[in-house]
Each structure stands twice: as structure tokens, then as C-alpha cells.
Amino acid sequence: MPINLHLKFELKCKSGKTFTNKTKTVVIDTARIACKYLSNTVLVLKPIIDSLIICYRFDDVPKHEHEELQTQIRSYLTIHDMDLHDEKYNSISLSDAKKSKYRGYKQNIYYTHSNGTKTLIQTDPKKDKLGKTSRPYLKLWVSPYKLGKEGIKELRELILNMTLQTISLDQVLAHENCAEQIDVAVDILGVAAEDLVIEGERNAESKSMGIHNPKGRLQTKYVDYKPGKSTRTYVYDKRAELIESDAEPMYDGVLHTRVEHRIKTKMPVTKWAKIKNHLKKIDLWAIDYSLLKPHHNFTHVLFIKYVIARTLIKALELIPKESKVEYQQSFYCARRNIWEPNKLWKKHWRRMMKESGLLPEDDN
């Protein structure tokens, strides 16, 4: 009898914007769950590739064939975009063309897959006054997790059609620097970002930066923040982000925190399984206030809230000397580890890559 890997798990956790809201039950596919914590009220899901920017520079195509192939891609997209009966291809609006994401390319077209997920296709990069550009001729903004294996198959077909069966996805991803960025994400359900103790790498230069909403709730925390440089590791309230963008919250709207790291690598896709585990760069703890001792009054809760906002060292500065040990112990009593990055990576990353559909078809 075959094993059913898609059994359903009922997560009973707090819903809404804070941990004080009513309990809500949401059904989660067990195949997505990596770990359960706090008596099964907090779930950590398996790592995914949420976003991927694919670049192709025709390095494996003879130079005398570049212009003809580029013209073919440009013409294919133009014809399908202008076809009123083909709703899969849609160019961006004139107002969107001014946004930084699009203005480096003359052609920006969204392709809608059968499941509704969209892939941005960018071609024909703009050149400087000397007629040069450092941008790749073809750039694809893809969401492998949303596409799933079937969507990746459609992407394979799309690339073949654009190039008259000349170039394949495997060919594109076989090169070094085939990906401008890979966004790896881990979803945590049942706890808000504002109720997590978030720590980055412990060194003298380590800094973090938090972004709060008008009500003072943490929405995003950039870990190991360096002014003037892009921060690659961040923890944010995914539920709030979706609501603010008028999108439907995932997982029936339960508390939803996402840990994300933006990977920069020169490796071809066949070596992505060996990518370094960047999830180790942070530590996460959830607070279980029910573990506080009965005689601990509201000041202990406020103390823990201050620890989350300012660190334990800064919070202890506010406590009288004779009470420091008691308050410190209450924090450690309520703090519960929900983050095992080594286990997450070792057990699930390679498997996720194999199941993603991104590897050469012979390897899937």
C-alpha cells in the first residue's frame, strides 16, 4: 500500500495581529511541515525558493548568431503581446515602465501560467551613450515555489518557443552567473514576527534594523544590517505584507512570519544543492508566556517585550539589582527555541531542489 505523503495536519494557533487574539484552526499539508513546536501550536515549514532571477547572455551561442536569436525572442514576445486573443502575454503599463525594476529594459512582458502565477520576461536592455550595457539580454523573474513542477514545465516550453527550439532552460541554467539572485524562504506559522526574539551573528560589527507599522508592531527586521549595503537576511510579517498589498493572506490568515535570505552565487543550477546554509546566520526563539510562574505579574511580560525590542542586556539595565536574576530567569523560562537551521538545511534543501523542477530533466 503506497504511503500518503500529503496527509493533513490541523494547526490550532492564534490568528490575527497579536498573540492575544482568538484561536483559529488551519489545515496544513504535512508534506510542507519541517518541525512542530510549543505543543504543536507553532509550525516551521520546509525551505523554498520563493523568488529567482534568471539571466542569459548567449555565452554558448556563436556571436554571429546573437542578433538573429535576440530578434527572434523580441519578435515572438511582441506578436503574442499584441494578439488580443492571447491573454497569457501582457506588457507593463506606461506608468510601471518608470519603476526601477523595469526601466533598464525596452521590453517587459508578464507571462501568466496556467495556475495564475506570473513570470516577468525582460529583453532588449537599454544601452548607454557608447552603445554598451552590462545587463543580460534575457532576464526572467520566476517564483519556483508558486509555479510548482508543472509551472516550471511551462517555463521550459516558453523558453523553447521564444527561441524557435534553439535554447532550453537547462542550457540557460547550466552557466555560471545564471542566477542574479535566489531568495530562499522559510515560513513560520502560529507566531508573529513581533513576538520572536531575533538575533543575528554575534560580532562587534553586527547591527540590525527594524521597521514598524504605525501602531508600533514589528513588520520587518533586517539582520546584520550594514548602512549603504543591501541586507540579505531578514525576518518579516508575511501576513501583514500580503494584506497591505491587497493580496489574500496565506494559510487562512493565521499568524505568518517568514525568514528570508537572498543568495548571490555564480554556481550553475546543478551545484545549487551544495549552496552554503545561510539560515545559520540568525537565531530565533518564540515566547511562551504560559510558562511564566503564577507569582510573576505583568511586569515580567513587559520586561520580555522590552528584551525583544532592545536585547536582554538593555532590558536588565531597567531592573533593580536585587531583582535582575528573577527577571532574567523568567525570560529564559518563557523563551523556547523554534529554529534549527542545520536540521532544516541538511534534511530538506537537497530534496527541495530535486523536487523543484529546476534541475536538468534527466536528473528529475
C-alpha positions in Angstrom: 0.0 0.0 0.0 1.6 3.3 -1.0 2.4 5.9 1.7 0.3 9.1 1.6 2.8 12.0 1.9 0.1 14.6 1.8 -1.9 13.9 5.0 -3.4 17.0 6.6 -2.3 18.5 9.9 -4.6 20.8 11.9 -2.7 23.7 13.3 -4.6 25.3 16.2 -2.9 28.6 16.9 -3.5 32.3 17.4 -4.8 34.3 14.5 -4.8 38.0 13.8 -2.2 40.6 14.6 -1.2 39.7 18.1 -0.8 36.6 20.3 -3.8 37.7 22.4 -6.4 37.0 19.6 -8.7 34.0 19.5 -7.5 30.6 18.4 -8.0 29.6 14.8 -7.6 26.2 13.1 -6.0 25.9 9.7 -5.3 22.7 7.8 -1.7 22.3 6.6 -0.3 19.7 4.2 2.1 17.5 6.3 4.4 17.3 3.3 5.2 21.0 3.8 6.0 20.8 7.6 9.6 20.5 8.8 9.1 20.9 12.6 6.4 21.5 15.2 7.0 23.4 18.4 5.2 24.7 21.5 2.8 21.8 21.8 2.1 21.9 18.0 1.0 25.5 18.0 3.9 26.7 16.0 5.0 25.2 12.7 8.2 25.7 10.8 7.7 24.7 7.1 10.3 23.4 4.7 12.6 25.9 2.9 11.5 27.0 -0.5 12.9 29.1 -3.4 10.4 32.0 -3.3 12.0 34.1 -6.0 14.6 33.6 -8.6 16.0 36.0 -11.2 17.4 34.0 -14.2 19.9 35.7 -16.6 21.0 34.6 -20.0 23.8 36.2 -22.0 24.1 33.8 -25.0 27.6 32.8 -23.9 27.2 29.4 -25.5 25.9 30.8 -28.8 28.3 31.9 -31.6 28.5 35.7 -31.7 27.3 35.9 -35.3 24.1 34.2 -34.3 23.3 36.6 -31.3 21.5 39.3 -33.3 19.2 36.8 -35.1 18.3 35.0 -31.9 17.7 38.2 -30.0 15.4 39.4 -32.8 13.5 36.2 -32.7 12.9 36.5 -29.0 11.8 40.1 -29.3 9.5 39.4 -32.2 7.9 36.4 -30.6 7.0 38.4 -27.4 5.8 41.3 -29.4 3.5 39.2 -31.6 2.0 37.4 -28.6 1.6 40.5 -26.6 -0.3 42.3 -29.4 -2.5 39.2 -30.0 -5.8 40.2 -28.4 -6.9 36.5 -28.3 -3.7 35.5 -26.3 -4.3 36.6 -22.7 -1.1 34.9 -21.4 1.2 37.7 -22.5 0.8 41.3 -21.2 3.2 44.1 -21.4 3.5 46.5 -18.4 1.7 49.9 -18.3 3.4 53.1 -19.2 3.4 54.2 -15.5 5.1 51.0 -14.4 7.8 51.4 -17.1 9.2 54.2 -14.9 9.8 51.9 -12.0 13.4 50.9 -11.3 12.5 47.2 -11.8 11.6 47.8 -15.4 13.3 50.9 -16.8 16.6 49.1 -17.7 14.8 47.1 -20.4 12.8 48.1 -23.5 10.6 45.1 -23.4 8.9 44.0 -20.1 6.2 41.3 -20.5 4.4 39.2 -18.0 3.6 35.6 -18.9 0.6 34.1 -17.0 1.0 30.4 -16.2 -2.0 28.0 -16.1 -2.1 28.3 -12.3 -2.3 32.1 -12.4 1.4 32.7 -11.4 3.2 35.3 -13.4 6.7 35.3 -14.8 8.3 38.6 -15.8 10.3 38.4 -19.1 12.7 41.2 -19.8 14.5 41.6 -23.1 16.4 44.2 -25.1 18.3 46.0 -22.4 18.8 49.8 -22.8 22.4 50.9 -23.7 24.5 53.9 -22.6 25.7 56.7 -24.8 28.5 54.5 -26.0 26.1 51.8 -27.1 27.1 49.4 -24.3 25.3 47.6 -21.5 26.2 45.2 -18.7 22.7 43.8 -18.4 22.0 40.3 -19.8 19.8 40.3 -22.9 17.3 38.0 -21.4 16.1 38.1 -17.8 13.3 36.1 -16.2 11.8 36.8 -12.8 10.4 33.4 -11.6 8.7 32.1 -8.4 9.6 28.4 -8.4 7.5 27.7 -5.3 4.4 29.2 -6.7 4.9 27.7 -10.1 5.5 24.2 -8.9 6.8 21.4 -11.1 4.1 21.9 -13.7 4.7 25.6 -13.9 8.4 25.0 -14.4 7.5 22.7 -17.3 5.6 25.6 -18.8 8.6 27.8 -18.4 10.7 25.2 -20.2 8.2 25.3 -23.1 8.1 29.1 -23.1 11.9 29.4 -23.5 11.9 26.9 -26.3 9.1 28.7 -28.1 10.8 32.1 -27.8 14.0 30.8 -29.3 12.5 28.5 -32.0 13.6 25.4 -30.1 17.2 26.7 -30.0 17.7 27.4 -26.3 16.4 25.3 -23.4 16.0 26.1 -19.7 18.7 23.5 -18.9 21.0 25.3 -21.2 20.3 28.7 -19.6 20.8 27.4 -16.0 24.0 25.4 -16.9 26.1 28.5 -16.9 27.9 30.3 -14.1 26.1 33.5 -13.1 22.8 32.1 -14.5 21.0 33.5 -11.4 21.2 37.1 -10.4 19.6 36.2 -7.0 18.0 33.3 -5.3 15.5 34.1 -2.5 15.3 31.2 0.0 12.4 31.4 2.4 11.1 29.5 5.5 7.6 30.1 6.7 6.8 30.0 10.4 3.1 29.7 11.3 1.5 30.4 14.7 3.7 33.3 15.8 4.1 36.9 14.8 7.4 38.5 14.0 6.9 40.9 16.8 6.8 38.1 19.3 10.1 36.5 18.3 13.5 37.0 19.8 15.6 37.6 16.7 19.4 37.6 16.8 22.0 37.8 14.1 25.6 36.8 14.0 27.3 37.9 17.3 30.2 40.2 16.5 31.2 43.7 17.2 30.1 44.9 13.8 26.7 43.2 13.8 23.7 45.5 13.6 20.0 45.1 12.9 17.3 47.4 11.8 13.6 47.1 12.5 10.6 48.5 10.5 7.4 49.0 12.5 3.9 49.8 11.4 2.1 53.0 12.6 0.9 51.0 15.7 4.4 50.1 16.7 4.3 46.5 15.7 7.4 45.0 14.1 6.9 44.1 10.5 10.4 43.6 9.2 13.7 43.1 10.9 16.9 43.3 8.8 19.6 41.1 10.4 23.3 42.1 10.2 22.4 45.4 8.7 25.2 47.5 7.2 24.4 51.1 6.1 24.8 51.6 2.4 24.7 47.9 1.6 21.9 45.6 0.8 20.9 43.3 3.7 20.4 39.7 2.6 18.8 38.3 5.7 15.5 39.4 7.1 12.5 38.3 9.1 9.1 39.8 8.4 5.4 39.6 8.9 4.3 37.9 5.7 0.6 38.1 6.6 0.8 41.9 7.1 2.7 42.3 3.8 0.1 40.4 1.8 -2.8 42.4 3.4 -1.1 45.7 2.7 -0.7 44.7 -1.0 -4.4 43.8 -1.2 -3.5 40.1 -1.6 -5.1 37.2 0.1 -3.2 36.0 3.3 -1.8 32.6 3.1 -2.8 29.7 5.4 -6.3 31.1 6.1 -4.8 34.2 7.6 -3.1 32.7 10.7 0.0 34.4 12.2 2.6 34.0 9.5 6.3 35.0 9.8 8.8 34.5 7.0 12.6 34.2 7.3 14.3 35.0 4.0 17.8 35.1 2.7 18.9 36.5 -0.6 21.7 34.3 -2.1 24.2 35.5 -4.5 26.1 32.7 -6.3 28.0 32.1 -9.5 27.2 28.4 -9.5 25.2 26.7 -12.2 21.9 25.1 -11.1 23.4 21.6 -10.9 25.5 22.8 -8.0 22.8 24.6 -6.1 22.3 21.7 -3.8 25.8 22.5 -2.4 24.9 26.1 -1.6 26.1 27.2 1.9 23.4 27.2 4.6 22.8 30.9 5.2 19.9 30.2 7.6 22.5 29.7 10.3 23.1 33.4 10.3 20.2 34.0 12.6 18.7 32.6 15.8 15.0 32.6 16.6 13.1 32.0 19.8 9.4 32.2 20.5 8.0 33.3 23.8 5.6 31.0 25.6 4.1 33.3 28.3 2.1 30.5 29.8 5.4 29.2 31.2 5.8 32.2 33.5 5.3 31.3 37.2 2.0 32.2 38.8 3.5 34.9 41.1 5.1 36.7 38.1 3.0 39.8 37.5 2.5 41.8 34.3 5.9 43.5 34.7 7.6 40.2 33.7 5.6 40.3 30.4 6.6 43.9 29.8 10.2 43.0 30.6 10.2 40.2 28.0 8.6 42.6 25.5 11.5 45.0 26.1 14.0 42.2 25.7 12.5 41.5 22.2 12.8 45.2 21.3 16.1 46.1 22.8 18.0 42.9 23.9 18.4 41.3 27.3 21.3 43.4 28.3 19.4 46.7 27.7 16.3 45.4 29.5 18.2 44.3 32.6 19.5 47.9 32.9 16.0 48.9 33.9 15.6 46.3 36.7 16.8 46.9 40.3 19.9 44.9 41.1 18.1 42.7 43.7 15.6 41.6 41.0 17.8 41.1 38.0 18.2 37.4 38.4 14.5 36.8 38.9 13.6 38.7 35.7 16.4 37.1 33.7 15.2 33.7 34.8 11.6 34.5 33.8 12.8 35.4 30.3 14.8 32.2 29.9 11.9 30.2 31.3 9.5 31.6 28.7 11.9 31.5 25.8 11.6 28.5 23.5 13.8 27.6 20.6 11.9 27.2 17.3 14.8 27.5 14.9 17.0 24.5 13.9 18.7 25.7 10.7 21.2 22.9 10.4 18.4 20.3 10.5 16.3 22.3 8.1 19.0 22.6 5.5 20.5 19.1 5.8 17.2 17.3 5.7 15.2 19.4 3.2 17.3 21.6 0.9 18.6 19.0 -1.4 15.2 17.3 -1.6 13.5 20.6 -2.4 16.0 21.2 -5.2 15.3 17.8 -6.7 11.5 18.3 -6.5 11.6 21.9 -7.8 11.8 21.0 -11.5 14.8 23.3 -12.0 17.4 20.6 -12.3 18.1 19.2 -15.8 15.2 16.9 -16.8 17.5 13.9 -16.8 18.2 14.5 -13.1 14.5 14.8 -12.0 
